[in-house]
Amino acid sequence: MTTAKRKVQGIKKLLRRDIERFGGEWLTWQPVFLGDYTETVISPTGLYYARQYNGKVIEVFNAANVQAKYDLHVIVGKKKTQPKRWQIIEERDVYLEPPTAGGVGFHAHQHMYEGADRVPIRRKQIIEFTVQVSNAADFIVAVNGGVTQTTTGIRKVPTTFLDLSPYVVTSGAKYIGIELNDSGALSLHEGTGFASLLTATDSDVPVPDADNHLIAFVAMYETQETLQDKDIYVLMPLAMFPTIPETHWEPVTVSAEKEFHRWNIPGALATTTDAAESVLIIRSMKLRLAYIHCKNNGSASSTIIDINLNGSTIFTTTANRPELGNAETYNVSGTPDIIDLVPGDVLTMDIDQIATGASDLTILLTETIHDLVYVGDDLVMLEVSND
């Protein structure tokens, strides 16, 4: 080789070196071993521990998605865009072994709901309370155990083997329900026979007995020589066994009366209709009682007033009208015969009779309300049946 050719090759070698060094994305790289000196690979921050050849332990980002395997040989480096962060570039081939002996790195994100390699999870893939064939020839199924909540509390259910051979059919088909009761015991529930699985509907699945919960059902049909997993239907309930409370708590209330309007007629009284302003009702309410008082209640006889709803008396029992004797400070009406008021109703007041010399009349109207009951600062609660 001539001197000129050697110079050209040397220049090319230097150029390739500089291109790799300055043209790539990595500023620097080096081989390391995964894990610290306690053989811990994953740090509390989620990064990987790695040991450099000089013995220093560093934390590296798992950019190459390698397994968290102690002493795994990897290449780490720092990118130009992130010069302060060590990242795993790739696994190293060491001696005659392939990287990680052919192991597959972490790739769970690929199988997530919106990942590139989604996994169609079905109810049978969930271990707890799934049902599988245990002995196909003898028609025995295994119900995997688990912990669940029934309407009477938490129940731990062991794995149980159920024998369906007594339900083998020779004509037509039927469904056999597998049920769990509130005590955590499993049982079989035979459905009504029907012509064929091709004509089966949801109504052919047996309805669970009281306090039982259907977790699966099995198809039994003529010509069925062995039991297969495709014959087992495992439910995916919205809630495993919803708790249905037998009672609930309600605050205790008492029926009480509350003033909602009062009429004041100053000066000497005289019998008249529409003796005061009309009252427009703007919400539904129930009338309670009417109170009557006069500053001067007169020297003889009594003062009687009447209350009208949309022009008609609410006291069809006239003896219940508010009446104030000349020797009384105040008085209370009887219960009105009409008590229900709705928005748009109008109340008016008439003076039907006056005591001699009576003046300065006050009529106070009340409604029925329901007040909460307290004992000190505590609200009183009452347990009420859901029936």
C-alpha positions as CSV (number, residue, x, y, z in Angstrom):
1,M,0.0,0.0,0.0
2,T,1.4,3.4,-1.0
3,T,2.0,6.2,1.5
4,A,-0.8,8.2,-0.2
5,K,-3.4,5.5,0.2
6,R,-2.4,5.0,3.9
7,K,-2.9,8.8,4.5
8,V,-6.4,8.7,2.8
9,Q,-7.5,5.7,5.0
10,G,-6.2,7.4,8.1
11,I,-8.2,10.6,7.2
12,K,-11.3,8.5,6.6
13,K,-10.9,6.8,9.9
14,L,-10.6,10.1,11.8
15,L,-13.6,11.4,9.9
16,R,-15.8,8.4,10.9
17,R,-14.7,8.7,14.5
18,D,-15.6,12.4,14.6
19,I,-18.9,11.8,12.8
20,E,-19.8,9.2,15.3
21,R,-18.7,11.4,18.2
22,F,-20.2,14.7,17.1
23,G,-22.9,13.7,14.7
24,G,-24.8,11.1,16.8
25,E,-27.3,11.8,19.6
26,W,-25.1,10.6,22.4
27,L,-22.4,12.6,24.0
28,T,-20.8,9.7,25.8
29,W,-21.5,6.1,26.6
30,Q,-20.1,3.3,28.7
31,P,-20.8,-0.3,29.9
32,V,-22.3,-0.8,33.4
33,F,-23.9,-3.6,35.5
34,L,-27.5,-3.2,36.7
35,G,-28.1,-3.1,40.5
36,D,-26.3,-1.6,43.6
37,Y,-24.2,-3.5,46.1
38,T,-27.4,-4.8,47.9
39,E,-28.5,-6.3,44.6
40,T,-31.4,-3.8,44.4
41,V,-32.1,-2.8,40.8
42,I,-35.1,-0.4,41.0
43,S,-34.6,2.7,43.1
44,P,-37.4,4.3,45.2
45,T,-37.7,6.9,42.4
46,G,-38.4,4.3,39.8
47,L,-35.0,4.6,38.1
48,Y,-32.5,1.7,37.9
49,Y,-29.4,1.4,39.9
50,A,-26.2,0.7,37.9
51,R,-22.6,0.1,38.8
52,Q,-19.9,1.7,36.8
53,Y,-16.5,-0.1,36.2
54,N,-14.9,2.3,38.7
55,G,-17.3,1.0,41.4
56,K,-19.6,4.1,41.6
57,V,-23.4,3.5,41.8
58,I,-25.5,5.7,39.5
59,E,-29.2,6.0,38.8
60,V,-30.2,5.5,35.1
61,F,-33.4,5.9,33.2
62,N,-34.7,2.7,31.5
63,A,-35.0,4.2,28.0
64,A,-34.3,0.8,26.4
65,N,-37.1,-0.9,28.4
66,V,-34.8,-3.7,29.7
67,Q,-35.7,-6.1,32.5
68,A,-34.8,-5.2,36.1
69,K,-32.3,-8.0,36.3
70,Y,-29.3,-7.8,38.7
71,D,-25.9,-7.8,37.1
72,L,-27.4,-7.4,33.6
73,H,-24.8,-5.9,31.2
74,V,-26.1,-2.7,29.6
75,I,-24.7,0.4,27.8
76,V,-25.7,3.7,29.3
77,G,-25.1,7.2,27.9
78,K,-26.0,10.8,28.0
79,K,-27.8,12.5,25.2
80,K,-26.9,15.9,23.8
81,T,-30.4,17.1,24.6
82,Q,-30.2,15.8,28.2
83,P,-26.5,15.9,29.1
84,K,-27.0,15.4,32.8
85,R,-29.1,12.3,32.7
86,W,-27.8,8.8,32.3
87,Q,-30.0,6.5,30.2
88,I,-29.9,2.9,29.2
89,I,-29.1,2.6,25.5
90,E,-29.1,-1.1,25.0
91,E,-28.2,-4.5,26.5
92,R,-24.8,-5.9,25.8
93,D,-23.8,-9.2,24.2
94,V,-21.5,-10.8,26.6
95,Y,-19.4,-13.9,25.8
96,L,-21.5,-16.5,24.0
97,E,-24.9,-15.6,25.7
98,P,-27.5,-13.4,24.0
99,P,-28.8,-10.4,25.9
100,T,-30.7,-11.5,29.1
101,A,-30.7,-15.0,27.7
102,G,-33.5,-14.2,25.4
103,G,-35.7,-12.5,28.1
104,V,-38.4,-10.0,27.2
105,G,-38.2,-6.5,28.8
106,F,-40.9,-4.7,30.5
107,H,-43.6,-3.7,28.0
108,A,-46.9,-3.5,30.0
109,H,-47.7,-0.2,28.4
110,Q,-48.1,-2.0,25.0
111,H,-51.0,-3.9,26.5
112,M,-52.9,-1.0,28.1
113,Y,-56.3,0.0,26.9
114,E,-55.0,2.4,24.2
115,G,-51.7,0.6,23.6
116,A,-50.6,-0.9,20.3
117,D,-51.0,-4.5,21.5
118,R,-54.2,-4.5,23.6
119,V,-55.3,-7.6,25.5
120,P,-59.0,-8.4,25.3
121,I,-59.6,-9.3,29.0
122,R,-62.7,-11.5,29.6
123,R,-64.4,-12.4,32.9
124,K,-63.0,-15.9,32.8
125,Q,-59.5,-14.5,32.9
126,I,-60.2,-13.0,36.4
127,I,-59.2,-15.7,38.8
128,E,-61.6,-15.0,41.7
129,F,-65.0,-16.6,41.2
130,T,-64.3,-17.8,37.7
131,V,-65.6,-21.3,36.8
132,Q,-63.6,-23.8,34.8
133,V,-63.9,-27.5,33.8
134,S,-62.1,-29.7,36.4
135,N,-63.0,-33.1,35.0
136,A,-64.6,-33.0,31.6
137,A,-65.7,-36.6,31.4
138,D,-67.4,-36.5,34.8
139,F,-68.9,-33.1,34.3
140,I,-67.2,-31.6,37.4
141,V,-66.4,-27.8,37.5
142,A,-64.1,-25.9,39.8
143,V,-65.3,-22.6,41.2
144,N,-62.3,-20.5,42.2
145,G,-62.6,-19.1,45.7
146,G,-62.2,-15.5,46.7
147,V,-63.4,-12.8,49.1
148,T,-66.6,-10.9,48.5
149,Q,-69.3,-8.9,50.2
150,T,-72.9,-10.2,50.5
151,T,-75.9,-8.5,52.0
152,T,-74.9,-9.9,55.4
153,G,-71.2,-9.1,55.4
154,I,-67.8,-10.1,54.1
155,R,-67.4,-13.7,53.1
156,K,-64.3,-15.8,52.3
157,V,-65.3,-18.5,49.9
158,P,-62.9,-21.5,49.3
159,T,-62.3,-23.1,45.9
160,T,-65.1,-25.6,45.4
161,F,-65.7,-28.5,43.1
162,L,-69.3,-29.0,41.9
163,D,-70.7,-32.1,40.2
164,L,-73.0,-31.5,37.3
165,S,-73.4,-35.1,36.2
166,P,-76.9,-35.5,37.8
167,Y,-78.0,-32.8,35.4
168,V,-76.9,-34.4,32.1
169,V,-79.8,-34.3,29.6
170,T,-80.7,-36.8,26.9
171,S,-83.1,-34.5,25.1
172,G,-83.2,-30.8,24.5
173,A,-81.2,-28.5,26.7
174,K,-81.2,-26.6,30.0
175,Y,-79.1,-24.2,32.0
176,I,-77.7,-25.0,35.5
177,G,-77.1,-21.9,37.6
178,I,-74.1,-21.7,40.0
179,E,-75.2,-19.6,43.0
180,L,-73.6,-18.1,46.1
181,N,-75.7,-17.3,49.1
182,D,-75.3,-14.7,51.8
183,S,-73.4,-17.1,54.0
184,G,-70.8,-17.9,51.3
185,A,-72.1,-21.3,50.4
186,L,-72.2,-22.4,46.7
187,S,-75.1,-24.4,45.2
188,L,-76.5,-25.5,41.9
189,H,-79.9,-24.4,40.6
190,E,-81.5,-26.4,37.8
191,G,-83.3,-24.4,35.1
192,T,-86.3,-25.4,33.1
193,G,-85.6,-27.4,29.9
194,F,-86.0,-25.9,26.5
195,A,-85.7,-27.2,22.9
196,S,-82.2,-26.2,21.9
197,L,-79.3,-23.8,22.7
198,L,-80.1,-22.2,19.3
199,T,-83.5,-21.1,20.6
200,A,-82.3,-20.2,24.2
201,T,-83.0,-16.8,25.6
202,D,-82.1,-15.0,28.8
203,S,-85.3,-16.1,30.4
204,D,-84.0,-19.7,30.3
205,V,-81.3,-18.9,32.8
206,P,-82.7,-19.9,36.3
207,V,-83.5,-17.0,38.5
208,P,-81.6,-17.3,41.9
209,D,-83.4,-18.2,45.0
210,A,-83.9,-15.6,47.7
211,D,-80.6,-14.4,49.3
212,N,-78.7,-16.2,46.5
213,H,-76.5,-14.6,43.8
214,L,-75.9,-16.0,40.4
215,I,-72.2,-16.1,39.5
216,A,-72.2,-18.4,36.5
217,F,-74.4,-20.8,34.5
218,V,-73.6,-24.0,32.6
219,A,-75.2,-25.2,29.4
220,M,-76.3,-28.9,29.4
221,Y,-77.6,-30.3,26.1
222,E,-78.2,-33.6,24.3
223,T,-75.2,-35.2,22.5
224,Q,-72.9,-33.5,25.1
225,E,-70.3,-36.2,25.7
226,T,-68.0,-34.1,27.9
227,L,-68.1,-30.7,29.6
228,Q,-66.2,-28.0,27.9
229,D,-65.2,-24.5,29.0
230,K,-67.3,-23.0,26.2
231,D,-70.3,-24.4,28.0
232,I,-69.7,-22.3,31.0
233,Y,-70.8,-18.7,31.2
234,V,-69.3,-16.6,33.9
235,L,-71.0,-13.3,34.7
236,M,-69.4,-9.9,34.8
237,P,-71.6,-8.1,37.4
238,L,-71.7,-4.3,37.8
239,A,-71.0,-5.0,41.5
240,M,-70.1,-8.5,42.7
241,F,-72.9,-8.8,45.2
242,P,-74.5,-5.4,45.9
243,T,-75.3,-4.8,49.6
244,I,-79.0,-4.0,50.0
245,P,-79.5,-2.5,53.4
246,E,-82.6,-3.5,55.3
247,T,-82.9,-0.1,57.1
248,H,-81.8,3.5,56.7
249,W,-81.5,6.5,59.1
250,E,-83.8,9.5,59.0
251,P,-83.7,12.6,61.2
252,V,-86.6,12.8,63.7
253,T,-89.0,15.7,63.2
254,V,-91.9,17.1,65.1
255,S,-95.0,18.8,63.8
256,A,-94.9,22.5,64.8
257,E,-96.6,25.7,63.9
258,K,-94.9,28.8,62.6
259,E,-96.4,32.3,61.9
260,F,-96.5,33.2,58.3
261,H,-98.8,36.3,58.3
262,R,-100.6,38.7,60.6
263,W,-103.4,41.2,60.0
264,N,-103.6,44.4,62.1
265,I,-106.8,46.5,62.2
266,P,-106.2,49.7,64.2
267,G,-108.9,51.7,66.0
268,A,-112.5,50.9,66.7
269,L,-113.8,47.8,65.0
270,A,-116.9,47.3,62.9
271,T,-118.4,44.2,61.2
272,T,-117.2,44.1,57.5
273,T,-116.0,41.9,54.7
274,D,-112.4,42.1,53.4
275,A,-111.4,43.9,56.6
276,A,-107.7,43.9,55.7
277,E,-105.4,43.4,52.8
278,S,-105.6,40.1,50.9
279,V,-102.7,37.6,51.2
280,L,-101.3,36.0,48.1
281,I,-99.9,32.5,48.6
282,I,-96.7,31.8,46.7
283,R,-95.8,28.3,48.0
284,S,-97.6,25.2,49.1
285,M,-98.3,25.1,52.8
286,K,-100.7,23.7,55.4
287,L,-102.7,26.0,57.6
288,R,-102.5,25.3,61.3
289,L,-104.4,27.7,63.7
290,A,-105.3,31.4,63.8
291,Y,-104.7,33.6,66.9
292,I,-106.9,36.6,67.8
293,H,-106.0,39.5,70.1
294,C,-107.4,43.0,70.7
295,K,-105.7,45.8,72.5
296,N,-109.1,46.7,73.9
297,N,-111.2,43.5,73.9
298,G,-114.5,45.3,74.7
299,S,-117.0,45.3,77.6
300,A,-119.6,42.9,76.4
301,S,-120.1,40.0,74.0
302,S,-117.2,38.8,71.8
303,T,-115.3,39.5,68.6
304,I,-115.5,36.8,65.9
305,I,-113.6,36.9,62.6
306,D,-113.7,34.6,59.6
307,I,-111.0,33.7,57.1
308,N,-111.8,33.0,53.4
309,L,-109.8,31.0,50.8
310,N,-110.5,32.4,47.3
311,G,-113.7,33.8,48.6
312,S,-115.0,30.9,50.6
313,T,-114.6,30.3,54.4
314,I,-112.0,27.8,55.6
315,F,-114.1,27.4,58.8
316,T,-117.2,25.4,57.5
317,T,-117.5,24.4,61.2
318,T,-118.4,27.9,62.3
319,A,-117.7,27.2,66.0
320,N,-114.0,26.9,65.0
321,R,-113.6,30.5,63.9
322,P,-111.3,32.7,65.9
323,E,-113.3,34.3,68.7
324,L,-112.2,36.6,71.5
325,G,-114.4,37.1,74.6
326,N,-114.4,40.5,76.3
327,A,-112.6,39.0,79.3
328,E,-109.9,37.2,77.4
329,T,-106.4,38.5,76.5
330,Y,-106.2,36.3,73.4
331,N,-107.7,33.2,72.0
332,V,-107.0,30.5,69.4
333,S,-109.2,29.2,66.6
334,G,-110.2,25.6,66.2
335,T,-108.5,23.6,63.3
336,P,-109.7,24.9,59.9
337,D,-111.7,22.6,57.8
338,I,-109.6,23.6,54.8
339,I,-105.8,23.6,55.4
340,D,-104.0,22.9,52.1
341,L,-102.9,26.0,50.3
342,V,-101.1,26.2,46.9
343,P,-99.4,29.0,45.0
344,G,-102.0,31.4,43.6
345,D,-104.4,31.0,46.4
346,V,-105.7,34.2,48.1
347,L,-106.7,34.6,51.8
348,T,-109.0,37.4,53.0
349,M,-110.5,38.2,56.4
350,D,-114.0,39.2,57.5
351,I,-115.1,40.7,60.9
352,D,-118.4,38.8,61.6
353,Q,-119.0,40.1,65.1
354,I,-117.5,42.7,67.5
355,A,-117.5,43.0,71.3
356,T,-118.9,46.3,72.6
357,G,-116.1,48.9,72.4
358,A,-113.5,46.5,71.0
359,S,-110.5,48.0,69.1
360,D,-107.0,47.4,67.6
361,L,-107.5,43.9,66.3
362,T,-104.6,41.5,65.5
363,I,-105.0,38.2,63.7
364,L,-102.0,35.9,63.4
365,L,-102.0,33.0,60.9
366,T,-99.8,30.0,61.4
367,E,-98.7,27.0,59.2
368,T,-97.6,23.5,60.0
369,I,-93.9,22.8,59.7
370,H,-91.6,19.9,60.6
371,D,-88.8,20.9,62.9
372,L,-85.7,18.7,63.4
373,V,-85.3,17.3,66.9
374,Y,-82.1,18.0,68.7
375,V,-80.8,16.8,72.1
376,G,-78.3,19.4,72.9
377,D,-76.2,19.9,69.8
378,D,-76.9,16.4,68.4
379,L,-79.6,15.7,65.8
380,V,-81.9,12.8,66.8
381,M,-81.8,10.0,64.1
382,L,-84.3,7.2,63.8
383,E,-83.6,3.9,62.0
384,V,-86.4,3.2,59.5
385,S,-87.1,0.0,57.6
386,N,-86.6,0.1,53.8
387,D,-89.8,-2.0,53.3
